[in-house]
Amino acid sequence: MYPVSFQIVYADDLKNFHTVVLTQNIFVGKSPVVRTQTQASLLDQIFNIVPMPVVIGISVAIAAGIAVLIIRRRKSRQKLKMLSGNDTDIVTVLESSDEKKNES
């Protein structure tokens, strides 16, 4: 046990100074050991819930889906360029596709 004294000096709104003295006895000793759970990372939590092969399978499926979408987009752009004859005017593209349909 140790006696501790705090002297607090402050000024109020009217600039009047005040002094307060607080005296207490403080017990100083070893603090109890507190064990906290370490927070697992998000991946650790996912792997605890879902097995590793399932996570790998899902990620491969997502990658394959993105690849298919990119390939389709590229093919549609190439097809549009072929139909338009490298002309980007939409009216010309639509007219040429209508003419080709009538010829067949």
C-alpha positions as CSV (number, residue, x, y, z in Angstrom):
1,M,0.0,0.0,0.0
2,Y,1.3,3.4,-1.0
3,P,-0.3,6.8,-0.1
4,V,-0.7,8.9,-3.3
5,S,-1.6,12.6,-3.5
6,F,-2.9,14.4,-6.6
7,Q,-3.1,18.2,-6.7
8,I,-5.4,19.4,-9.4
9,V,-5.4,23.1,-10.4
10,Y,-7.9,24.4,-12.9
11,A,-9.6,27.6,-14.0
12,D,-13.4,28.0,-14.5
13,D,-15.2,30.0,-17.1
14,L,-14.7,33.2,-15.1
15,K,-11.0,32.6,-14.9
16,N,-11.1,31.8,-11.2
17,F,-8.4,29.3,-10.2
18,H,-9.3,26.4,-8.0
19,T,-7.2,23.7,-6.3
20,V,-8.3,20.3,-5.3
21,V,-6.1,17.8,-3.5
22,L,-7.0,14.1,-3.7
23,T,-5.3,11.6,-1.4
24,Q,-5.8,7.8,-1.7
25,N,-4.0,4.7,-0.8
26,I,-2.9,2.6,-3.8
27,F,-2.1,-1.1,-3.7
28,V,0.7,-2.1,-6.0
29,G,1.3,-5.8,-6.7
30,K,1.5,-8.3,-9.5
31,S,-1.4,-8.1,-11.8
32,P,-3.2,-11.3,-12.4
33,V,-2.4,-13.1,-15.7
34,V,-5.3,-12.7,-18.1
35,R,-5.2,-15.0,-21.1
36,T,-7.1,-13.7,-24.0
37,Q,-7.9,-15.8,-27.1
38,T,-5.9,-14.8,-30.1
39,Q,-8.1,-13.7,-32.9
40,A,-7.7,-16.0,-35.8
41,S,-7.5,-14.5,-39.2
42,L,-10.4,-14.7,-41.6
43,L,-8.8,-17.5,-43.6
44,D,-8.2,-19.5,-40.5
45,Q,-11.9,-19.1,-39.6
46,I,-13.0,-20.1,-43.1
47,F,-10.8,-23.2,-43.1
48,N,-12.1,-24.3,-39.7
49,I,-15.7,-24.2,-41.1
50,V,-15.1,-25.4,-44.7
51,P,-12.5,-28.0,-45.7
52,M,-9.6,-26.9,-47.9
53,P,-10.6,-28.8,-51.0
54,V,-14.0,-27.2,-51.1
55,V,-12.4,-23.7,-50.8
56,I,-10.0,-24.6,-53.7
57,G,-12.9,-25.9,-55.8
58,I,-15.0,-22.8,-55.3
59,S,-12.1,-20.5,-56.2
60,V,-11.4,-22.6,-59.4
61,A,-15.0,-22.4,-60.3
62,I,-15.1,-18.6,-59.9
63,A,-11.9,-18.2,-62.0
64,A,-13.4,-20.4,-64.7
65,G,-16.6,-18.3,-64.8
66,I,-14.6,-15.1,-65.1
67,A,-12.5,-16.6,-67.9
68,V,-15.7,-17.6,-69.8
69,L,-17.2,-14.2,-69.5
70,I,-14.0,-12.5,-70.8
71,I,-13.8,-14.9,-73.8
72,R,-17.5,-14.3,-74.7
73,R,-16.9,-10.5,-74.5
74,R,-13.9,-10.7,-76.8
75,K,-15.8,-12.8,-79.3
76,S,-18.7,-10.5,-79.4
77,R,-16.4,-7.5,-79.9
78,Q,-14.6,-9.3,-82.8
79,K,-18.0,-10.2,-84.3
80,L,-19.1,-6.6,-84.1
81,K,-15.9,-5.5,-85.8
82,M,-16.4,-8.1,-88.6
83,L,-20.0,-7.0,-89.2
84,S,-19.3,-3.4,-89.2
85,G,-16.2,-3.6,-91.4
86,N,-14.3,-1.7,-88.7
87,D,-17.0,1.0,-88.8
88,T,-18.2,2.0,-85.3
89,D,-21.5,3.6,-86.5
90,I,-24.3,1.6,-85.1
91,V,-26.7,2.5,-87.9
92,T,-24.3,1.1,-90.5
93,V,-23.8,-2.1,-88.5
94,L,-27.6,-2.6,-88.2
95,E,-28.2,-2.0,-91.8
96,S,-25.5,-4.3,-93.0
97,S,-26.8,-7.1,-90.7
98,D,-30.3,-6.6,-92.1
99,E,-29.0,-6.8,-95.7
100,K,-27.1,-10.0,-95.0
101,K,-30.2,-11.6,-93.4
102,N,-32.3,-10.7,-96.6
103,E,-29.7,-12.2,-98.9
104,S,-29.7,-15.6,-97.1
